[in-house]
Amino acid sequence: MSFYTKCMRNGSVILFWMAFIVGVMGFIGVLGSSWGMVSSGVGSPYEDHSPGAILMVLTALASALSTAAWPFFGAALLWLLDMRLANREAAE
């Protein structure tokens, strides 16, 4: 079996793990890029408008979820199609 055939057969698993990795890396990236600003303790001239740590974590989580949504949707769609095609072939 060729590499391409294996990838197509396991496409939903590959997309699921890609969604997981993209989500984690998106969370770490957004949180890491903004955490120094939030946790530095240095007064900002825009102190009234500076987000708190909780808001920054929620923003990072929302960004990670929105980034991972399409690969996860693709994984679910491929899994659903694979299950339906497998059941149809078993019935014949």
Chimera marker file (.cmm) of the C-alpha trace (Angstrom):
<marker_set name="trace">
<marker id="1" x="0.000" y="0.000" z="0.000" r="1" g="1" b="0" radius="0.5"/>
<marker id="2" x="1.444" y="3.359" z="-0.991" r="1" g="1" b="0" radius="0.5"/>
<marker id="3" x="1.974" y="6.296" z="1.350" r="1" g="1" b="0" radius="0.5"/>
<marker id="4" x="-0.778" y="8.241" z="-0.416" r="1" g="1" b="0" radius="0.5"/>
<marker id="5" x="-3.282" y="5.425" z="0.032" r="1" g="1" b="0" radius="0.5"/>
<marker id="6" x="-2.442" y="5.124" z="3.727" r="1" g="1" b="0" radius="0.5"/>
<marker id="7" x="-2.893" y="8.876" z="4.180" r="1" g="1" b="0" radius="0.5"/>
<marker id="8" x="-6.249" y="8.843" z="2.407" r="1" g="1" b="0" radius="0.5"/>
<marker id="9" x="-7.427" y="5.849" z="4.410" r="1" g="1" b="0" radius="0.5"/>
<marker id="10" x="-6.431" y="7.541" z="7.695" r="1" g="1" b="0" radius="0.5"/>
<marker id="11" x="-7.389" y="11.081" z="6.663" r="1" g="1" b="0" radius="0.5"/>
<marker id="12" x="-9.801" y="11.651" z="9.540" r="1" g="1" b="0" radius="0.5"/>
<marker id="13" x="-7.215" y="10.605" z="12.143" r="1" g="1" b="0" radius="0.5"/>
<marker id="14" x="-4.565" y="12.804" z="10.545" r="1" g="1" b="0" radius="0.5"/>
<marker id="15" x="-6.913" y="15.804" z="10.447" r="1" g="1" b="0" radius="0.5"/>
<marker id="16" x="-7.995" y="15.217" z="14.045" r="1" g="1" b="0" radius="0.5"/>
<marker id="17" x="-4.425" y="15.278" z="15.313" r="1" g="1" b="0" radius="0.5"/>
<marker id="18" x="-3.630" y="18.279" z="13.138" r="1" g="1" b="0" radius="0.5"/>
<marker id="19" x="-6.607" y="20.102" z="14.665" r="1" g="1" b="0" radius="0.5"/>
<marker id="20" x="-5.325" y="19.226" z="18.129" r="1" g="1" b="0" radius="0.5"/>
<marker id="21" x="-1.769" y="20.359" z="17.374" r="1" g="1" b="0" radius="0.5"/>
<marker id="22" x="-2.932" y="23.567" z="15.652" r="1" g="1" b="0" radius="0.5"/>
<marker id="23" x="-5.221" y="24.339" z="18.599" r="1" g="1" b="0" radius="0.5"/>
<marker id="24" x="-2.498" y="23.825" z="21.202" r="1" g="1" b="0" radius="0.5"/>
<marker id="25" x="0.062" y="25.806" z="19.225" r="1" g="1" b="0" radius="0.5"/>
<marker id="26" x="-2.448" y="28.609" z="18.629" r="1" g="1" b="0" radius="0.5"/>
<marker id="27" x="-3.216" y="28.767" z="22.343" r="1" g="1" b="0" radius="0.5"/>
<marker id="28" x="0.463" y="28.837" z="23.280" r="1" g="1" b="0" radius="0.5"/>
<marker id="29" x="1.265" y="31.392" z="20.572" r="1" g="1" b="0" radius="0.5"/>
<marker id="30" x="-1.428" y="33.892" z="21.525" r="1" g="1" b="0" radius="0.5"/>
<marker id="31" x="-0.877" y="33.442" z="25.240" r="1" g="1" b="0" radius="0.5"/>
<marker id="32" x="2.902" y="33.605" z="24.927" r="1" g="1" b="0" radius="0.5"/>
<marker id="33" x="2.889" y="36.717" z="22.788" r="1" g="1" b="0" radius="0.5"/>
<marker id="34" x="0.638" y="38.637" z="25.169" r="1" g="1" b="0" radius="0.5"/>
<marker id="35" x="1.483" y="37.187" z="28.580" r="1" g="1" b="0" radius="0.5"/>
<marker id="36" x="4.578" y="39.335" z="29.116" r="1" g="1" b="0" radius="0.5"/>
<marker id="37" x="2.515" y="42.457" z="28.632" r="1" g="1" b="0" radius="0.5"/>
<marker id="38" x="-0.119" y="41.309" z="31.131" r="1" g="1" b="0" radius="0.5"/>
<marker id="39" x="2.191" y="39.883" z="33.795" r="1" g="1" b="0" radius="0.5"/>
<marker id="40" x="4.990" y="42.466" z="33.686" r="1" g="1" b="0" radius="0.5"/>
<marker id="41" x="3.448" y="44.681" z="36.345" r="1" g="1" b="0" radius="0.5"/>
<marker id="42" x="4.678" y="47.784" z="34.574" r="1" g="1" b="0" radius="0.5"/>
<marker id="43" x="2.048" y="50.449" z="34.486" r="1" g="1" b="0" radius="0.5"/>
<marker id="44" x="0.647" y="51.050" z="31.052" r="1" g="1" b="0" radius="0.5"/>
<marker id="45" x="-0.550" y="54.441" z="29.874" r="1" g="1" b="0" radius="0.5"/>
<marker id="46" x="-3.670" y="52.591" z="28.814" r="1" g="1" b="0" radius="0.5"/>
<marker id="47" x="-4.154" y="50.846" z="32.157" r="1" g="1" b="0" radius="0.5"/>
<marker id="48" x="-7.933" y="51.214" z="32.110" r="1" g="1" b="0" radius="0.5"/>
<marker id="49" x="-8.107" y="49.400" z="28.781" r="1" g="1" b="0" radius="0.5"/>
<marker id="50" x="-5.452" y="46.732" z="29.389" r="1" g="1" b="0" radius="0.5"/>
<marker id="51" x="-6.878" y="43.210" z="29.459" r="1" g="1" b="0" radius="0.5"/>
<marker id="52" x="-6.468" y="41.137" z="32.561" r="1" g="1" b="0" radius="0.5"/>
<marker id="53" x="-4.838" y="37.741" z="32.720" r="1" g="1" b="0" radius="0.5"/>
<marker id="54" x="-8.166" y="35.910" z="32.671" r="1" g="1" b="0" radius="0.5"/>
<marker id="55" x="-9.298" y="37.797" z="29.594" r="1" g="1" b="0" radius="0.5"/>
<marker id="56" x="-5.987" y="37.028" z="27.897" r="1" g="1" b="0" radius="0.5"/>
<marker id="57" x="-6.361" y="33.290" z="28.598" r="1" g="1" b="0" radius="0.5"/>
<marker id="58" x="-9.928" y="33.342" z="27.267" r="1" g="1" b="0" radius="0.5"/>
<marker id="59" x="-8.789" y="35.196" z="24.152" r="1" g="1" b="0" radius="0.5"/>
<marker id="60" x="-6.049" y="32.635" z="23.582" r="1" g="1" b="0" radius="0.5"/>
<marker id="61" x="-8.531" y="29.790" z="24.063" r="1" g="1" b="0" radius="0.5"/>
<marker id="62" x="-11.030" y="31.337" z="21.636" r="1" g="1" b="0" radius="0.5"/>
<marker id="63" x="-8.288" y="31.884" z="19.074" r="1" g="1" b="0" radius="0.5"/>
<marker id="64" x="-7.100" y="28.290" z="19.413" r="1" g="1" b="0" radius="0.5"/>
<marker id="65" x="-10.607" y="26.901" z="19.040" r="1" g="1" b="0" radius="0.5"/>
<marker id="66" x="-11.363" y="29.027" z="15.995" r="1" g="1" b="0" radius="0.5"/>
<marker id="67" x="-8.073" y="28.001" z="14.396" r="1" g="1" b="0" radius="0.5"/>
<marker id="68" x="-8.676" y="24.283" z="14.983" r="1" g="1" b="0" radius="0.5"/>
<marker id="69" x="-12.340" y="24.317" z="13.958" r="1" g="1" b="0" radius="0.5"/>
<marker id="70" x="-11.888" y="23.678" z="10.222" r="1" g="1" b="0" radius="0.5"/>
<marker id="71" x="-9.446" y="20.765" z="10.506" r="1" g="1" b="0" radius="0.5"/>
<marker id="72" x="-11.671" y="19.211" z="13.170" r="1" g="1" b="0" radius="0.5"/>
<marker id="73" x="-14.734" y="19.689" z="10.960" r="1" g="1" b="0" radius="0.5"/>
<marker id="74" x="-12.870" y="18.014" z="8.106" r="1" g="1" b="0" radius="0.5"/>
<marker id="75" x="-11.898" y="15.105" z="10.343" r="1" g="1" b="0" radius="0.5"/>
<marker id="76" x="-15.488" y="14.637" z="11.479" r="1" g="1" b="0" radius="0.5"/>
<marker id="77" x="-16.768" y="14.814" z="7.908" r="1" g="1" b="0" radius="0.5"/>
<marker id="78" x="-14.243" y="12.262" z="6.650" r="1" g="1" b="0" radius="0.5"/>
<marker id="79" x="-14.993" y="9.947" z="9.564" r="1" g="1" b="0" radius="0.5"/>
<marker id="80" x="-18.739" y="10.197" z="8.892" r="1" g="1" b="0" radius="0.5"/>
<marker id="81" x="-18.284" y="9.493" z="5.176" r="1" g="1" b="0" radius="0.5"/>
<marker id="82" x="-15.974" y="6.580" z="5.937" r="1" g="1" b="0" radius="0.5"/>
<marker id="83" x="-18.504" y="5.046" z="8.344" r="1" g="1" b="0" radius="0.5"/>
<marker id="84" x="-21.357" y="5.405" z="5.853" r="1" g="1" b="0" radius="0.5"/>
<marker id="85" x="-19.358" y="3.961" z="2.975" r="1" g="1" b="0" radius="0.5"/>
<marker id="86" x="-18.128" y="1.068" z="5.141" r="1" g="1" b="0" radius="0.5"/>
<marker id="87" x="-21.700" y="0.263" z="6.196" r="1" g="1" b="0" radius="0.5"/>
<marker id="88" x="-22.938" y="0.469" z="2.600" r="1" g="1" b="0" radius="0.5"/>
<marker id="89" x="-20.211" y="-1.912" z="1.379" r="1" g="1" b="0" radius="0.5"/>
<marker id="90" x="-20.934" y="-4.353" z="4.221" r="1" g="1" b="0" radius="0.5"/>
<marker id="91" x="-24.641" y="-4.434" z="3.317" r="1" g="1" b="0" radius="0.5"/>
<marker id="92" x="-23.963" y="-5.346" z="-0.317" r="1" g="1" b="0" radius="0.5"/>
<link id1="1" id2="2" r="1" g="1" b="0" radius="0.2"/>
<link id1="2" id2="3" r="1" g="1" b="0" radius="0.2"/>
<link id1="3" id2="4" r="1" g="1" b="0" radius="0.2"/>
<link id1="4" id2="5" r="1" g="1" b="0" radius="0.2"/>
<link id1="5" id2="6" r="1" g="1" b="0" radius="0.2"/>
<link id1="6" id2="7" r="1" g="1" b="0" radius="0.2"/>
<link id1="7" id2="8" r="1" g="1" b="0" radius="0.2"/>
<link id1="8" id2="9" r="1" g="1" b="0" radius="0.2"/>
<link id1="9" id2="10" r="1" g="1" b="0" radius="0.2"/>
<link id1="10" id2="11" r="1" g="1" b="0" radius="0.2"/>
<link id1="11" id2="12" r="1" g="1" b="0" radius="0.2"/>
<link id1="12" id2="13" r="1" g="1" b="0" radius="0.2"/>
<link id1="13" id2="14" r="1" g="1" b="0" radius="0.2"/>
<link id1="14" id2="15" r="1" g="1" b="0" radius="0.2"/>
<link id1="15" id2="16" r="1" g="1" b="0" radius="0.2"/>
<link id1="16" id2="17" r="1" g="1" b="0" radius="0.2"/>
<link id1="17" id2="18" r="1" g="1" b="0" radius="0.2"/>
<link id1="18" id2="19" r="1" g="1" b="0" radius="0.2"/>
<link id1="19" id2="20" r="1" g="1" b="0" radius="0.2"/>
<link id1="20" id2="21" r="1" g="1" b="0" radius="0.2"/>
<link id1="21" id2="22" r="1" g="1" b="0" radius="0.2"/>
<link id1="22" id2="23" r="1" g="1" b="0" radius="0.2"/>
<link id1="23" id2="24" r="1" g="1" b="0" radius="0.2"/>
<link id1="24" id2="25" r="1" g="1" b="0" radius="0.2"/>
<link id1="25" id2="26" r="1" g="1" b="0" radius="0.2"/>
<link id1="26" id2="27" r="1" g="1" b="0" radius="0.2"/>
<link id1="27" id2="28" r="1" g="1" b="0" radius="0.2"/>
<link id1="28" id2="29" r="1" g="1" b="0" radius="0.2"/>
<link id1="29" id2="30" r="1" g="1" b="0" radius="0.2"/>
<link id1="30" id2="31" r="1" g="1" b="0" radius="0.2"/>
<link id1="31" id2="32" r="1" g="1" b="0" radius="0.2"/>
<link id1="32" id2="33" r="1" g="1" b="0" radius="0.2"/>
<link id1="33" id2="34" r="1" g="1" b="0" radius="0.2"/>
<link id1="34" id2="35" r="1" g="1" b="0" radius="0.2"/>
<link id1="35" id2="36" r="1" g="1" b="0" radius="0.2"/>
<link id1="36" id2="37" r="1" g="1" b="0" radius="0.2"/>
<link id1="37" id2="38" r="1" g="1" b="0" radius="0.2"/>
<link id1="38" id2="39" r="1" g="1" b="0" radius="0.2"/>
<link id1="39" id2="40" r="1" g="1" b="0" radius="0.2"/>
<link id1="40" id2="41" r="1" g="1" b="0" radius="0.2"/>
<link id1="41" id2="42" r="1" g="1" b="0" radius="0.2"/>
<link id1="42" id2="43" r="1" g="1" b="0" radius="0.2"/>
<link id1="43" id2="44" r="1" g="1" b="0" radius="0.2"/>
<link id1="44" id2="45" r="1" g="1" b="0" radius="0.2"/>
<link id1="45" id2="46" r="1" g="1" b="0" radius="0.2"/>
<link id1="46" id2="47" r="1" g="1" b="0" radius="0.2"/>
<link id1="47" id2="48" r="1" g="1" b="0" radius="0.2"/>
<link id1="48" id2="49" r="1" g="1" b="0" radius="0.2"/>
<link id1="49" id2="50" r="1" g="1" b="0" radius="0.2"/>
<link id1="50" id2="51" r="1" g="1" b="0" radius="0.2"/>
<link id1="51" id2="52" r="1" g="1" b="0" radius="0.2"/>
<link id1="52" id2="53" r="1" g="1" b="0" radius="0.2"/>
<link id1="53" id2="54" r="1" g="1" b="0" radius="0.2"/>
<link id1="54" id2="55" r="1" g="1" b="0" radius="0.2"/>
<link id1="55" id2="56" r="1" g="1" b="0" radius="0.2"/>
<link id1="56" id2="57" r="1" g="1" b="0" radius="0.2"/>
<link id1="57" id2="58" r="1" g="1" b="0" radius="0.2"/>
<link id1="58" id2="59" r="1" g="1" b="0" radius="0.2"/>
<link id1="59" id2="60" r="1" g="1" b="0" radius="0.2"/>
<link id1="60" id2="61" r="1" g="1" b="0" radius="0.2"/>
<link id1="61" id2="62" r="1" g="1" b="0" radius="0.2"/>
<link id1="62" id2="63" r="1" g="1" b="0" radius="0.2"/>
<link id1="63" id2="64" r="1" g="1" b="0" radius="0.2"/>
<link id1="64" id2="65" r="1" g="1" b="0" radius="0.2"/>
<link id1="65" id2="66" r="1" g="1" b="0" radius="0.2"/>
<link id1="66" id2="67" r="1" g="1" b="0" radius="0.2"/>
<link id1="67" id2="68" r="1" g="1" b="0" radius="0.2"/>
<link id1="68" id2="69" r="1" g="1" b="0" radius="0.2"/>
<link id1="69" id2="70" r="1" g="1" b="0" radius="0.2"/>
<link id1="70" id2="71" r="1" g="1" b="0" radius="0.2"/>
<link id1="71" id2="72" r="1" g="1" b="0" radius="0.2"/>
<link id1="72" id2="73" r="1" g="1" b="0" radius="0.2"/>
<link id1="73" id2="74" r="1" g="1" b="0" radius="0.2"/>
<link id1="74" id2="75" r="1" g="1" b="0" radius="0.2"/>
<link id1="75" id2="76" r="1" g="1" b="0" radius="0.2"/>
<link id1="76" id2="77" r="1" g="1" b="0" radius="0.2"/>
<link id1="77" id2="78" r="1" g="1" b="0" radius="0.2"/>
<link id1="78" id2="79" r="1" g="1" b="0" radius="0.2"/>
<link id1="79" id2="80" r="1" g="1" b="0" radius="0.2"/>
<link id1="80" id2="81" r="1" g="1" b="0" radius="0.2"/>
<link id1="81" id2="82" r="1" g="1" b="0" radius="0.2"/>
<link id1="82" id2="83" r="1" g="1" b="0" radius="0.2"/>
<link id1="83" id2="84" r="1" g="1" b="0" radius="0.2"/>
<link id1="84" id2="85" r="1" g="1" b="0" radius="0.2"/>
<link id1="85" id2="86" r="1" g="1" b="0" radius="0.2"/>
<link id1="86" id2="87" r="1" g="1" b="0" radius="0.2"/>
<link id1="87" id2="88" r="1" g="1" b="0" radius="0.2"/>
<link id1="88" id2="89" r="1" g="1" b="0" radius="0.2"/>
<link id1="89" id2="90" r="1" g="1" b="0" radius="0.2"/>
<link id1="90" id2="91" r="1" g="1" b="0" radius="0.2"/>
<link id1="91" id2="92" r="1" g="1" b="0" radius="0.2"/>
</marker_set>
